[in-house]
Amino acid sequence: MGGDSNYYNITLSYEIPYNVLDSQDPSIIQARDNLYDRLADIIPNRYELFSVKLVLYQLKDTYNFLVTYSAFFRSTEGLPMSEYVDARTLKEMIGSEIEEFFNSVDCEYKQLSIKSLV
């Protein structure tokens, strides 16, 4: 390729009723560590990672928590449409891992839609 770069931003957010990420329950700690390990391995090394974050916010109106995963990365190889499809697949895999974690620790969740403000 002629050095073209494609940039991707994956963002997933979930509302949960309590802070399961900071739980001290041994079974939740193990599930959380497994989640972190699996999330770290999802995005292939062929991408240049700029940032990957899993952030927790407490909502002031309901006192629920917002868990947001975001990844910003660049691909310098592959065709744009193929890379876009691959990025969508990565987003689905990440969402599945996070939802599997919530289910494994019996935490209710609701996926939220994130809209970009330009």
C-alpha angles and dihedrals in degrees: 000000000000095000093276114163129208118198124207133190118192116192127176126173132189132184114219130179097232140018100269092163093068096041116134093207106125094225092050091047089054092047091047092050089050090050092051091049093050093045090051090056100046101080107067122235091244088079123078105232117213098174140349119185139171106195132183124208128179113225114229097210100051102013087231119132131248116214112196126185117194133175127180117190145152134228119204097179136053132044117299096241093046091048090048091054090048091051090051089051090051090052091052091048092050091048091050092052093050093046091047088054092051091048093047092055093041094245118152114228141179121203112228127209114239117211122196118232112212 
